[in-house]
Amino acid sequence: MASAEQALGALAPLKDAGSGRSLLELAWIDQVRTQGNRVIFRLALPGYANAQRERIATEARAALLSLGDVEDVQIELAQAEGAPIGQAGHGQGNERRPIPGVRQVIAVSSGKGGVGKSTVAVNLACALAASGLRVGLLDADIYGPNAPTMLGVADQTPQVRGSGDGQVLTPIESCGIALVSMGLLIQENQPVIWRGPMLNGIIRQFLYQVDWGERDVLVVDLPPGTGDAQLSLAQAVPMAGVLIVTTPQKVSLQDARRGLAMFLQMGVPVLGVVENMTAFIPPDRPEARYELFGSGGGALLAGEAGVPLLAQIPMELGVVAGGDGGVPVVLAQPDSASARCFRELALRLPTPTPAA
C-alpha cells in the first residue's frame, strides 16, 4: 500500500495558480497520512484562494489515485491559520516599502463599478492640489483606466527611460497633479488581458519605478471589487488609509461592505465613506434635490463600520461634462454644489501640511 511519503511525492507538483509556488511549501496542503488504501490530507486555503479549491481538490485526487494502491482520497477542509489575506499567493511578503519622495498614500476604492469612484478620485486629487499640496494620481484600474480622459491627457504618452528593473516612467502633469495610468501606455481600444501576477507587477512598477518627485499625497484610484490590485497595493506600500465610495442604492452597499471589510482585515485604515450620486440637482432648479437612488445608504454603511461619512456628493451635469471634457468639475465649475463637496472632502482628510 502507498505510504505517506509516496503521497507527499504525488502532491508535490501541485501549485498555486497565482504565485506558482508549491501547495506543500505554502502549507495549504498538510497533515498527509494513510489509512490502508485511503489517503487523508488537510486542505487549508486562505480566503483569497478559495476560488482554486475545486481545481486543487480535483488535481490532488487524480495525483493520489494514480499511485495505484490508493482507492480513496479524503480531504479535510480547514481555514488557513495565521496567513494574512494575499500573503503567499501573490509572491510577496508583508513588509511594506514607502515610495521615495511620497509623504502619504490615500486609496479610493469601491465594491462595485459604476458608483463614480474614478470621478471621486480625480476630483479629490484636484481639490487637494488646489489647497496647496503636491499631489500625484495613480490610476490603478488597469482594466478600465479612465483618469487620462477625465484629466484631458488621453492622447499623451509619458516618457520612459532605462530598461528592465531600471526603467523609470515620468508622470504626465495635468490640472496641477502628476498622473500615471495604464491608459497612457496603450491604444484607446486596446484591452488589457492579464492574470494576477502581471497585474501585481505593473502596479509595483507604477509605485516604485515612476519619477514621482516630491509629493505630499499620492491618490490611488483602485479598480472595483476585492481582487489582485487591492491586495498588491495593500501589501506593497504603507497607506494613510482608504476611502470607500458607494451610492445610496442597496446593491451598491452590499458590495461596498465587502470592500470595506477586506481593508479592515488587511490592517489598512478606513478613513471613511463617500456617498456619491446622493441626489440629482437639475441645472434650472439648483435648490431642488431628487434622490434617484434612495437615501441614507452612506450613513448606514459608515455607522455599521464605525467610520465617518465624509461626503455626500450630488449628481450634477457639470460632473459629467467635466469628466468627458478633461477638466474636472472642481476646476471647471468651482462654485457648483459638487465642487464644494469635493473641497470639503479634501479638508476632512488627515493630509500633511504643504511643504514650504
C-alpha contacts under 8 A as a table, 3 or more apart, distances in Angstrom:
res1	aa1	res2	aa2	distance
1	M	36	G	6.80
1	M	37	N	6.25
1	M	69	D	5.25
1	M	70	V	7.24
2	A	6	Q	6.14
2	A	7	A	6.95
2	A	34	T	7.47
2	A	37	N	7.17
2	A	67	L	7.11
2	A	69	D	5.83
2	A	70	V	6.55
3	S	6	Q	5.18
3	S	7	A	6.32
3	S	33	R	7.71
3	S	34	T	6.47
4	A	7	A	4.95
4	A	8	L	6.15
4	A	32	V	6.31
4	A	33	R	5.06
4	A	34	T	5.85
4	A	39	V	7.85
5	E	8	L	5.07
5	E	9	G	6.24
6	Q	9	G	4.99
6	Q	10	A	6.29
7	A	10	A	5.10
7	A	11	L	6.29
7	A	32	V	7.33
7	A	33	R	7.84
7	A	39	V	7.37
7	A	64	L	6.26
7	A	67	L	7.96
8	L	11	L	5.08
8	L	12	A	5.99
8	L	32	V	7.01
9	G	12	A	5.18
9	G	13	P	7.90
10	A	13	P	7.02
10	A	63	A	5.60
10	A	64	L	6.04
10	A	67	L	7.71
11	L	14	L	5.77
11	L	24	L	7.60
11	L	60	A	6.29
11	L	63	A	6.50
11	L	64	L	7.21
12	A	22	S	6.64
12	A	23	L	7.35
12	A	24	L	6.40
13	P	22	S	6.69
14	L	22	S	5.89
14	L	23	L	5.90
14	L	24	L	7.94
14	L	56	I	7.55
14	L	59	E	7.46
14	L	60	A	7.42
15	K	20	G	5.40
15	K	21	R	5.26
15	K	22	S	4.38
15	K	23	L	5.17
16	D	19	S	5.77
16	D	20	G	5.04
16	D	21	R	5.52
16	D	22	S	6.41
16	D	23	L	6.14
16	D	89	G	6.46
17	A	20	G	5.56
17	A	52	Q	7.79
17	A	89	G	7.81
18	G	89	G	5.39
18	G	90	H	5.72
18	G	91	G	7.90
18	G	196	G	6.29
18	G	197	P	6.23
19	S	88	A	7.38
19	S	89	G	5.02
19	S	90	H	5.01
19	S	91	G	5.17
19	S	197	P	6.93
20	G	89	G	7.98
21	R	25	E	7.07
21	R	26	L	7.13
21	R	89	G	7.68
22	S	25	E	5.09
22	S	26	L	6.28
23	L	26	L	5.01
23	L	27	A	6.06
23	L	28	W	5.32
23	L	29	I	5.84
24	L	27	A	4.90
24	L	28	W	6.23
24	L	29	I	5.34
24	L	30	D	6.66
25	E	28	W	7.79
26	L	29	I	7.69
26	L	88	A	6.92
27	A	30	D	5.80
27	A	44	A	7.68
28	W	42	R	7.87
28	W	43	L	5.67
28	W	44	A	4.89
28	W	45	L	5.50
28	W	80	A	7.27
29	I	32	V	7.69
29	I	41	F	6.79
29	I	42	R	5.66
29	I	43	L	4.84
29	I	44	A	6.44
30	D	41	F	6.02
30	D	42	R	5.35
30	D	43	L	6.85
31	Q	40	I	7.77
31	Q	41	F	5.31
31	Q	42	R	5.69
32	V	39	V	7.22
32	V	40	I	5.76
32	V	41	F	4.27
32	V	42	R	6.91
33	R	39	V	5.89
33	R	40	I	5.41
33	R	41	F	6.40
34	T	37	N	7.16
34	T	38	R	5.68
34	T	39	V	4.47
34	T	40	I	5.99
35	Q	38	R	5.13
35	Q	39	V	6.36
35	Q	40	I	7.64
37	N	69	D	6.14
37	N	70	V	4.81
37	N	71	E	5.51
37	N	72	D	6.63
38	R	70	V	5.77
38	R	71	E	6.02
38	R	72	D	4.71
38	R	73	V	5.66
38	R	74	Q	7.28
39	V	64	L	7.55
39	V	70	V	6.95
39	V	72	D	6.51
39	V	73	V	4.97
39	V	74	Q	6.23
40	I	73	V	5.95
40	I	74	Q	4.71
40	I	75	I	5.92
40	I	76	E	7.45
41	F	74	Q	6.65
41	F	75	I	5.40
41	F	76	E	6.16
42	R	75	I	5.78
42	R	76	E	4.55
42	R	77	L	5.94
42	R	78	A	6.88
43	L	75	I	6.56
43	L	76	E	5.96
43	L	77	L	5.05
43	L	78	A	6.10
44	A	77	L	6.03
44	A	78	A	4.63
44	A	79	Q	5.04
44	A	80	A	4.71
45	L	48	Y	8.00
45	L	49	A	5.95
45	L	50	N	6.19
45	L	53	R	7.57
45	L	78	A	7.30
45	L	79	Q	6.13
45	L	80	A	5.29
46	P	49	A	5.61
46	P	50	N	6.82
46	P	79	Q	6.66
46	P	80	A	5.11
46	P	83	A	6.53
46	P	84	P	7.65
46	P	85	I	6.44
46	P	86	G	7.80
47	G	50	N	5.56
47	G	80	A	8.00
47	G	85	I	6.48
48	Y	51	A	7.37
48	Y	85	I	6.29
48	Y	86	G	6.35
49	A	52	Q	5.60
49	A	53	R	7.20
49	A	89	G	7.48
50	N	53	R	5.24
51	A	54	E	7.39
52	Q	55	R	5.36
52	Q	56	I	6.03
53	R	56	I	5.20
53	R	57	A	6.04
54	E	57	A	5.13
54	E	58	T	6.09
55	R	58	T	5.23
55	R	59	E	6.21
56	I	59	E	5.20
56	I	60	A	5.98
57	A	60	A	5.12
57	A	61	R	6.13
57	A	75	I	7.74
58	T	61	R	5.31
58	T	62	A	6.27
59	E	62	A	5.16
59	E	63	A	6.09
60	A	63	A	5.12
60	A	64	L	6.17
61	R	64	L	5.28
61	R	65	L	5.98
61	R	73	V	6.12
62	A	65	L	5.24
62	A	66	S	6.14
63	A	66	S	5.33
63	A	67	L	7.23
64	L	67	L	5.60
64	L	70	V	6.67
64	L	73	V	7.28
65	L	68	G	6.11
65	L	69	D	7.66
65	L	70	V	5.29
65	L	71	E	6.42
65	L	72	D	7.24
65	L	73	V	7.53
66	S	70	V	7.58
67	L	70	V	6.05
68	G	71	E	7.61
70	V	73	V	7.59
80	A	83	A	6.18
83	A	87	Q	6.39
83	A	88	A	7.93
84	P	87	Q	5.53
84	P	266	M	6.93
85	I	231	L	7.80
85	I	265	Q	7.66
85	I	266	M	6.55
86	G	89	G	5.96
86	G	90	H	6.30
86	G	231	L	5.97
86	G	235	Q	7.85
87	Q	90	H	6.66
87	Q	91	G	7.54
87	Q	92	Q	6.60
87	Q	93	G	6.01
87	Q	94	N	6.61
87	Q	235	Q	7.99
88	A	91	G	5.62
88	A	92	Q	6.47
88	A	93	G	7.09
90	H	196	G	7.74
90	H	197	P	6.63
90	H	200	N	7.67
90	H	232	S	7.85
92	Q	235	Q	7.83
93	G	235	Q	7.41
94	N	235	Q	5.81
94	N	236	A	7.67
95	E	235	Q	7.18
95	E	236	A	7.27
96	R	235	Q	6.01
96	R	236	A	4.88
96	R	237	V	4.70
96	R	238	P	5.63
97	R	236	A	6.12
97	R	237	V	5.09
97	R	238	P	6.69
98	P	102	V	7.55
98	P	237	V	5.49
98	P	238	P	6.16
99	I	102	V	5.47
99	I	207	L	6.59
99	I	208	Y	6.12
99	I	237	V	7.21
100	P	208	Y	7.73
100	P	213	G	7.95
101	G	212	W	6.94
101	G	213	G	5.71
101	G	214	E	4.53
101	G	215	R	6.05
102	V	105	V	7.47
102	V	212	W	7.34
102	V	213	G	7.60
102	V	214	E	5.95
102	V	215	R	4.73
102	V	216	D	5.97
102	V	217	V	6.53
102	V	218	L	6.81
103	R	214	E	7.99
103	R	215	R	6.27
103	R	216	D	4.97
103	R	217	V	6.12
103	R	218	L	8.00
103	R	352	P	7.71
104	Q	215	R	7.92
104	Q	216	D	6.08
104	Q	217	V	4.78
104	Q	218	L	6.18
104	Q	239	M	6.73
104	Q	240	A	6.13
104	Q	351	T	7.44
104	Q	352	P	7.60
105	V	217	V	5.75
105	V	218	L	4.77
105	V	219	V	6.04
105	V	220	V	7.28
105	V	238	P	7.30
105	V	239	M	4.90
105	V	240	A	5.66
105	V	241	G	7.30
106	I	217	V	7.17
106	I	218	L	6.24
106	I	219	V	5.00
106	I	220	V	6.20
106	I	239	M	6.07
106	I	240	A	5.71
106	I	241	G	5.38
106	I	242	V	5.61
106	I	243	L	7.60
107	A	219	V	5.70
107	A	220	V	4.51
107	A	221	D	6.15
107	A	222	L	6.81
107	A	239	M	7.65
107	A	241	G	6.52
107	A	242	V	4.54
107	A	243	L	6.24
108	V	117	K	6.84
108	V	120	V	7.82
108	V	121	A	6.07
108	V	219	V	7.26
108	V	220	V	6.03
108	V	221	D	5.18
108	V	222	L	5.99
108	V	242	V	5.68
108	V	243	L	4.84
108	V	244	I	6.29
108	V	245	V	7.17
109	S	117	K	6.61
109	S	221	D	6.77
109	S	222	L	5.34
109	S	223	P	6.90
109	S	224	P	6.48
109	S	225	G	7.97
109	S	242	V	6.90
109	S	243	L	6.05
109	S	244	I	5.14
109	S	245	V	6.11
109	S	259	G	7.56
110	S	113	G	7.19
110	S	115	V	7.56
110	S	117	K	6.46
110	S	222	L	7.85
110	S	223	P	7.55
110	S	224	P	5.16
110	S	225	G	6.39
110	S	244	I	5.43
110	S	245	V	5.02
110	S	246	T	6.43
110	S	255	D	7.68
110	S	256	A	5.73
110	S	259	G	6.43
111	G	224	P	5.40
111	G	225	G	4.56
111	G	226	T	7.04
111	G	244	I	8.00
111	G	245	V	7.90
111	G	246	T	7.69
111	G	252	S	7.13
111	G	253	L	8.00
111	G	254	Q	7.91
111	G	255	D	4.34
111	G	256	A	4.13
111	G	257	R	7.22
111	G	258	R	6.51
111	G	259	G	5.06
111	G	260	L	7.93
112	K	115	V	7.02
112	K	224	P	4.90
112	K	225	G	5.57
112	K	252	S	6.59
112	K	255	D	5.91
112	K	256	A	7.02
113	G	116	G	7.65
113	G	117	K	7.74
113	G	223	P	7.86
113	G	224	P	5.30
113	G	225	G	7.80
114	G	117	K	7.55
115	V	245	V	7.02
115	V	246	T	5.91
115	V	247	T	6.02
115	V	252	S	7.55
115	V	276	N	6.77
115	V	277	M	7.73
116	G	119	T	5.12
116	G	120	V	6.27
116	G	245	V	7.60
116	G	276	N	6.68
116	G	277	M	7.98
117	K	120	V	5.14
117	K	121	A	6.20
117	K	221	D	7.43
117	K	245	V	5.94
118	S	121	A	4.92
118	S	122	V	6.01
118	S	146	N	7.07
118	S	147	A	6.86
118	S	221	D	6.16
119	T	122	V	5.36
119	T	123	N	6.08
119	T	150	M	7.90
119	T	323	G	7.17
120	V	123	N	5.36
120	V	124	L	5.79
120	V	245	V	7.92
120	V	276	N	7.99
120	V	342	F	7.70
121	A	124	L	5.16
121	A	125	A	6.12
121	A	219	V	6.92
121	A	220	V	7.40
121	A	221	D	5.80
122	V	125	A	5.18
122	V	126	C	6.32
122	V	137	L	7.57
122	V	147	A	6.77
122	V	150	M	7.42
122	V	151	L	7.80
122	V	328	P	7.27
123	N	126	C	5.01
123	N	127	A	6.05
123	N	328	P	5.99
123	N	329	V	7.09
123	N	330	V	6.00
123	N	342	F	6.53
124	L	127	A	5.01
124	L	128	L	6.11
124	L	342	F	5.88
124	L	343	R	7.28
124	L	345	L	7.39
124	L	346	A	6.18
125	A	128	L	5.17
125	A	129	A	6.19
125	A	135	V	6.51
125	A	136	G	7.40
125	A	137	L	6.76
125	A	177	I	7.15
125	A	219	V	6.40
126	C	129	A	5.05
126	C	130	A	6.09
126	C	175	C	6.70
126	C	176	G	6.87
126	C	177	I	6.87
126	C	328	P	7.70
126	C	330	V	6.83
126	C	331	L	7.50
127	A	130	A	5.03
127	A	131	S	6.39
127	A	330	V	6.50
127	A	342	F	6.53
127	A	343	R	5.31
127	A	346	A	6.22
128	L	131	S	5.17
128	L	132	G	6.96
128	L	133	L	5.88
128	L	135	V	6.94
128	L	343	R	7.54
128	L	346	A	5.72
128	L	347	L	8.00
129	A	132	G	5.39
129	A	133	L	4.87
129	A	134	R	5.94
129	A	135	V	5.66
129	A	176	G	6.08
129	A	177	I	6.61
130	A	133	L	7.16
130	A	176	G	7.58
132	G	354	P	6.12
133	L	215	R	7.77
133	L	216	D	5.93
133	L	217	V	7.22
133	L	353	T	7.51
133	L	354	P	5.05
133	L	355	A	7.64
134	R	177	I	7.19
134	R	214	E	7.29
134	R	215	R	4.89
134	R	216	D	5.12
134	R	217	V	6.55
134	R	354	P	7.34
135	V	176	G	7.62
135	V	177	I	5.20
135	V	178	A	6.56
135	V	215	R	5.54
135	V	216	D	6.07
135	V	217	V	5.02
135	V	218	L	5.75
135	V	219	V	7.39
136	G	177	I	5.35
136	G	178	A	4.53
136	G	179	L	5.96
136	G	212	W	7.24
136	G	215	R	6.51
136	G	217	V	6.37
136	G	218	L	4.55
136	G	219	V	6.13
137	L	177	I	6.81
137	L	178	A	6.01
137	L	179	L	4.86
137	L	180	V	6.49
137	L	218	L	5.67
137	L	219	V	4.82
137	L	220	V	5.85
137	L	221	D	7.37
138	L	179	L	6.03
138	L	180	V	5.14
138	L	181	S	6.25
138	L	206	F	7.31
138	L	218	L	7.03
138	L	219	V	6.19
138	L	220	V	4.71
138	L	221	D	6.19
139	D	142	I	7.37
139	D	145	P	6.48
139	D	146	N	7.88
139	D	147	A	6.39
139	D	179	L	7.48
139	D	180	V	6.15
139	D	181	S	4.76
139	D	182	M	7.27
139	D	220	V	6.02
139	D	221	D	4.92
139	D	222	L	6.83
140	A	145	P	7.51
140	A	181	S	6.81
140	A	182	M	7.71
140	A	203	I	6.67
140	A	220	V	6.46
140	A	221	D	5.54
140	A	222	L	5.02
140	A	223	P	6.47
140	A	229	A	7.07
141	D	144	G	5.46
141	D	145	P	5.21
141	D	182	M	7.91
141	D	221	D	6.55
141	D	222	L	5.29
141	D	223	P	4.27
141	D	224	P	7.91
141	D	229	A	7.85
142	I	145	P	5.77
142	I	181	S	7.60
142	I	182	M	5.77
142	I	183	G	7.82
142	I	192	V	7.23
142	I	199	L	7.53
142	I	223	P	7.35
143	Y	191	P	7.21
143	Y	192	V	5.62
143	Y	193	I	7.81
143	Y	223	P	7.88
144	G	223	P	7.63
145	P	148	P	7.34
145	P	181	S	6.62
145	P	182	M	6.32
145	P	183	G	5.25
146	N	149	T	5.64
146	N	150	M	6.42
146	N	183	G	7.12
147	A	150	M	4.98
147	A	151	L	6.07
147	A	181	S	7.23
147	A	183	G	7.81
148	P	151	L	5.20
148	P	152	G	5.99
148	P	153	V	5.02
148	P	154	A	4.59
148	P	179	L	7.83
148	P	181	S	7.08
148	P	183	G	6.40
148	P	184	L	6.81
148	P	326	G	7.98
149	T	152	G	5.01
149	T	153	V	6.09
149	T	154	A	5.04
149	T	323	G	7.13
149	T	324	D	6.73
149	T	325	G	7.71
149	T	326	G	5.79
150	M	153	V	7.92
150	M	322	G	7.11
150	M	323	G	4.36
150	M	324	D	5.98
150	M	325	G	6.86
150	M	326	G	4.46
150	M	327	V	6.60
150	M	328	P	6.57
151	L	154	A	7.81
151	L	174	S	6.34
151	L	175	C	6.85
151	L	323	G	7.39
151	L	326	G	4.36
151	L	327	V	5.78
151	L	328	P	6.86
152	G	174	S	7.63
152	G	325	G	6.76
152	G	326	G	3.69
152	G	327	V	6.61
153	V	156	Q	5.40
153	V	172	I	7.78
153	V	174	S	7.30
153	V	184	L	8.00
153	V	326	G	7.44
154	A	183	G	6.98
154	A	184	L	6.28
155	D	184	L	7.51
156	Q	172	I	7.77
156	Q	184	L	6.45
157	T	172	I	7.78
157	T	184	L	5.42
157	T	185	L	6.42
158	P	169	L	6.71
158	P	170	T	5.76
158	P	171	P	6.05
158	P	172	I	5.94
158	P	184	L	6.86
158	P	185	L	7.60
159	Q	169	L	5.91
159	Q	170	T	5.38
159	Q	171	P	7.77
160	V	167	Q	6.82
160	V	168	V	5.69
160	V	169	L	4.48
160	V	170	T	6.33
161	R	167	Q	5.67
161	R	168	V	5.40
161	R	169	L	6.55
162	G	166	G	5.60
162	G	167	Q	4.26
162	G	168	V	6.26
163	S	166	G	5.40
163	S	167	Q	4.35
163	S	168	V	7.89
164	G	167	Q	5.48
166	G	209	Q	7.56
167	Q	209	Q	6.43
168	V	209	Q	4.85
168	V	210	V	5.21
168	V	211	D	6.42
169	L	209	Q	6.37
169	L	210	V	4.64
169	L	211	D	6.09
170	T	210	V	5.95
170	T	211	D	5.31
170	T	212	W	7.40
171	P	178	A	5.45
171	P	179	L	5.19
171	P	180	V	5.26
171	P	210	V	7.06
171	P	211	D	6.92
171	P	212	W	6.96
172	I	178	A	5.54
172	I	179	L	5.12
172	I	180	V	6.65
173	E	176	G	6.65
173	E	177	I	5.64
173	E	178	A	4.53
173	E	179	L	6.18
174	S	177	I	5.50
174	S	178	A	6.49
174	S	179	L	7.30
175	C	327	V	7.44
178	A	212	W	7.51
180	V	184	L	7.33
180	V	206	F	7.05
181	S	184	L	5.52
181	S	185	L	7.30
182	M	185	L	5.22
182	M	186	I	6.57
183	G	186	I	5.71
183	G	187	Q	7.56
183	G	188	E	7.35
186	I	190	Q	6.29
187	Q	190	Q	5.11
194	W	198	M	6.04
194	W	199	L	6.44
195	R	198	M	5.80
195	R	199	L	6.43
196	G	199	L	5.05
196	G	200	N	6.10
196	G	228	D	5.82
197	P	200	N	5.05
197	P	201	G	6.22
198	M	201	G	5.00
198	M	202	I	6.39
199	L	202	I	5.40
199	L	203	I	6.30
199	L	228	D	7.06
199	L	229	A	6.83
200	N	203	I	5.34
200	N	204	R	6.29
200	N	228	D	6.73
200	N	229	A	6.56
200	N	232	S	5.63
201	G	204	R	5.28
201	G	205	Q	6.24
202	I	205	Q	4.89
202	I	206	F	6.14
203	I	206	F	5.00
203	I	207	L	6.28
203	I	229	A	7.22
203	I	232	S	7.20
203	I	233	L	7.31
204	R	207	L	4.98
204	R	208	Y	6.02
204	R	209	Q	7.64
204	R	232	S	7.60
204	R	233	L	7.75
204	R	236	A	7.27
205	Q	208	Y	5.29
205	Q	209	Q	4.79
205	Q	210	V	7.04
206	F	209	Q	5.85
206	F	210	V	5.79
207	L	210	V	6.43
212	W	215	R	6.82
215	R	218	L	6.74
216	D	351	T	7.87
216	D	352	P	6.57
216	D	353	T	7.96
216	D	354	P	6.81
216	D	355	A	7.52
217	V	351	T	7.22
217	V	352	P	7.82
222	L	229	A	6.99
222	L	230	Q	6.84
223	P	229	A	7.13
223	P	230	Q	7.86
225	G	255	D	7.61
225	G	259	G	6.44
226	T	229	A	7.88
226	T	230	Q	6.12
226	T	231	L	7.67
226	T	258	R	7.62
226	T	259	G	5.84
226	T	262	M	7.07
227	G	230	Q	5.72
227	G	231	L	6.44
228	D	231	L	5.08
228	D	232	S	5.92
229	A	232	S	5.13
229	A	233	L	6.17
230	Q	233	L	5.34
230	Q	234	A	6.06
231	L	234	A	5.25
231	L	235	Q	6.06
232	S	235	Q	5.34
232	S	236	A	5.94
233	L	236	A	5.17
233	L	237	V	6.16
234	A	237	V	6.20
234	A	238	P	7.23
234	A	239	M	7.45
234	A	263	F	7.98
234	A	266	M	7.32
234	A	268	V	7.06
235	Q	238	P	7.88
239	M	242	V	7.67
239	M	268	V	6.91
239	M	269	P	7.80
240	A	268	V	7.90
240	A	269	P	6.84
241	G	268	V	5.95
241	G	269	P	4.53
241	G	270	V	5.35
241	G	271	L	5.52
242	V	263	F	7.92
242	V	268	V	7.23
242	V	269	P	6.40
242	V	270	V	4.97
242	V	271	L	5.62
242	V	272	G	7.46
243	L	270	V	6.22
243	L	271	L	5.66
243	L	272	G	5.48
243	L	273	V	5.85
243	L	274	V	6.82
244	I	256	A	6.92
244	I	259	G	7.64
244	I	260	L	6.64
244	I	270	V	7.54
244	I	272	G	6.48
244	I	273	V	4.86
244	I	274	V	6.06
245	V	256	A	7.33
245	V	273	V	5.98
245	V	274	V	4.80
245	V	275	E	5.93
245	V	276	N	6.76
246	T	252	S	5.90
246	T	253	L	6.37
246	T	256	A	6.28
246	T	273	V	7.42
246	T	274	V	6.37
246	T	275	E	5.09
246	T	276	N	6.01
246	T	298	G	6.66
247	T	252	S	5.95
247	T	253	L	7.13
247	T	275	E	5.21
247	T	276	N	5.07
247	T	277	M	5.94
247	T	278	T	6.67
247	T	293	F	7.29
247	T	297	G	6.82
247	T	298	G	6.81
248	P	252	S	7.18
248	P	253	L	7.12
248	P	275	E	6.72
248	P	276	N	7.67
248	P	277	M	7.59
248	P	278	T	6.47
248	P	293	F	5.73
248	P	294	G	5.64
248	P	295	S	5.33
248	P	296	G	6.08
248	P	297	G	4.04
248	P	298	G	5.88
249	Q	252	S	5.38
249	Q	253	L	6.42
249	Q	293	F	5.24
249	Q	294	G	6.03
249	Q	295	S	7.64
249	Q	297	G	6.48
250	K	253	L	4.98
250	K	254	Q	6.31
250	K	297	G	7.02
251	V	254	Q	5.27
251	V	255	D	6.71
252	S	255	D	5.45
252	S	256	A	6.09
253	L	256	A	4.92
253	L	257	R	6.09
253	L	297	G	6.73
253	L	298	G	7.78
253	L	301	L	6.88
254	Q	257	R	5.42
254	Q	258	R	6.95
255	D	258	R	5.32
255	D	259	G	6.58
256	A	259	G	5.11
256	A	260	L	6.08
257	R	260	L	5.12
257	R	261	A	6.04
257	R	301	L	7.11
258	R	261	A	5.13
258	R	262	M	6.16
259	G	262	M	5.13
259	G	263	F	6.60
260	L	263	F	5.47
260	L	264	L	6.41
260	L	270	V	7.27
261	A	264	L	5.11
261	A	265	Q	6.08
262	M	265	Q	5.09
262	M	266	M	6.26
263	F	266	M	5.00
263	F	267	G	6.26
263	F	268	V	5.16
263	F	269	P	7.19
263	F	270	V	7.11
264	L	267	G	5.15
264	L	268	V	5.67
264	L	269	P	6.62
264	L	270	V	7.00
265	Q	268	V	7.64
270	V	307	V	7.15
271	L	307	V	6.86
271	L	308	P	7.36
271	L	349	L	7.57
272	G	302	A	6.86
272	G	307	V	5.15
272	G	308	P	4.86
272	G	309	L	5.71
272	G	310	L	5.85
273	V	298	G	6.51
273	V	301	L	7.50
273	V	302	A	5.91
273	V	307	V	7.21
273	V	308	P	6.39
273	V	309	L	4.84
273	V	310	L	5.75
273	V	311	A	7.24
274	V	298	G	6.85
274	V	309	L	6.22
274	V	310	L	5.63
274	V	311	A	4.96
274	V	312	Q	6.13
274	V	313	I	7.57
275	E	278	T	6.28
275	E	297	G	7.62
275	E	298	G	5.05
275	E	309	L	7.62
275	E	311	A	6.12
275	E	312	Q	4.71
275	E	313	I	6.18
276	N	311	A	7.98
276	N	312	Q	5.87
276	N	313	I	4.71
276	N	314	P	6.54
276	N	315	M	7.70
277	M	280	F	7.00
277	M	293	F	7.63
277	M	312	Q	7.64
277	M	313	I	5.83
277	M	314	P	5.04
277	M	315	M	4.93
278	T	291	E	6.37
278	T	292	L	7.88
278	T	293	F	7.31
278	T	295	S	7.05
278	T	312	Q	5.86
278	T	313	I	5.79
278	T	314	P	4.97
278	T	315	M	6.80
279	A	289	R	5.56
279	A	290	Y	5.06
279	A	291	E	4.32
279	A	292	L	6.28
279	A	293	F	7.66
279	A	313	I	7.82
279	A	314	P	4.96
279	A	315	M	5.75
280	F	289	R	5.63
280	F	290	Y	4.95
280	F	291	E	6.34
280	F	292	L	6.88
280	F	314	P	5.91
280	F	315	M	4.48
280	F	316	E	6.22
281	I	285	R	7.04
281	I	286	P	5.84
281	I	287	E	7.46
281	I	288	A	5.88
281	I	289	R	5.27
281	I	290	Y	6.70
281	I	314	P	6.86
281	I	315	M	6.07
281	I	316	E	5.61
282	P	285	R	5.30
282	P	286	P	6.05
282	P	288	A	6.93
282	P	289	R	7.78
282	P	316	E	6.91
282	P	317	L	7.83
283	P	286	P	5.87
283	P	316	E	7.40
283	P	317	L	7.26
285	R	288	A	5.57
286	P	289	R	7.98
291	E	294	G	5.50
291	E	295	S	6.51
294	G	297	G	7.64
296	G	299	A	5.37
296	G	300	L	6.13
297	G	300	L	5.08
297	G	301	L	6.26
298	G	301	L	5.22
298	G	302	A	6.12
298	G	309	L	6.60
298	G	312	Q	7.85
299	A	302	A	5.12
299	A	303	G	5.96
299	A	309	L	5.92
300	L	303	G	5.13
300	L	304	E	6.17
301	L	304	E	5.20
301	L	305	A	6.36
302	A	305	A	5.27
302	A	306	G	5.87
302	A	307	V	5.06
302	A	308	P	5.71
302	A	309	L	5.63
303	G	306	G	5.03
303	G	307	V	6.47
303	G	308	P	7.47
304	E	307	V	7.98
309	L	312	Q	7.81
310	L	345	L	6.17
310	L	348	R	7.05
311	A	341	C	6.53
311	A	342	F	7.70
311	A	344	E	7.67
311	A	345	L	5.88
312	Q	341	C	7.12
313	I	338	S	5.70
313	I	341	C	6.02
313	I	342	F	7.45
314	P	337	A	7.18
314	P	338	S	5.71
315	M	319	V	7.20
315	M	338	S	7.33
316	E	319	V	5.56
316	E	320	V	7.24
316	E	338	S	7.07
317	L	320	V	5.35
317	L	321	A	6.21
318	G	321	A	4.93
318	G	322	G	5.80
318	G	329	V	6.00
318	G	333	Q	7.02
319	V	322	G	5.18
319	V	323	G	6.24
319	V	328	P	6.99
319	V	329	V	5.27
319	V	338	S	7.46
320	V	323	G	5.23
320	V	324	D	6.21
321	A	324	D	5.24
321	A	325	G	5.75
321	A	329	V	7.80
322	G	325	G	5.08
322	G	326	G	5.94
322	G	327	V	4.92
322	G	328	P	4.43
322	G	329	V	5.01
322	G	332	A	6.57
323	G	326	G	5.57
323	G	327	V	6.48
323	G	328	P	5.56
323	G	329	V	7.48
324	D	327	V	7.95
325	G	328	P	7.89
327	V	331	L	6.47
327	V	332	A	5.79
328	P	331	L	5.65
328	P	332	A	5.96
329	V	332	A	4.72
329	V	333	Q	5.11
329	V	334	P	6.64
329	V	336	S	7.90
329	V	338	S	7.55
329	V	339	A	5.95
330	V	333	Q	5.94
330	V	334	P	4.98
330	V	338	S	7.68
330	V	339	A	4.47
330	V	340	R	7.61
330	V	342	F	7.07
330	V	343	R	7.64
331	L	334	P	5.45
331	L	339	A	7.86
333	Q	336	S	5.60
333	Q	339	A	6.83
334	P	339	A	5.35
334	P	340	R	6.96
335	D	339	A	6.51
335	D	340	R	6.68
336	S	339	A	5.27
336	S	340	R	6.36
337	A	340	R	5.23
337	A	341	C	6.34
338	S	341	C	5.01
338	S	342	F	6.33
339	A	342	F	5.14
339	A	343	R	6.32
340	R	343	R	5.17
340	R	344	E	6.17
341	C	344	E	5.08
341	C	345	L	6.11
342	F	345	L	4.98
342	F	346	A	6.29
343	R	346	A	5.08
343	R	347	L	6.38
344	E	347	L	5.08
344	E	348	R	6.36
345	L	348	R	5.18
345	L	349	L	6.70
346	A	349	L	5.58
347	L	350	P	7.98
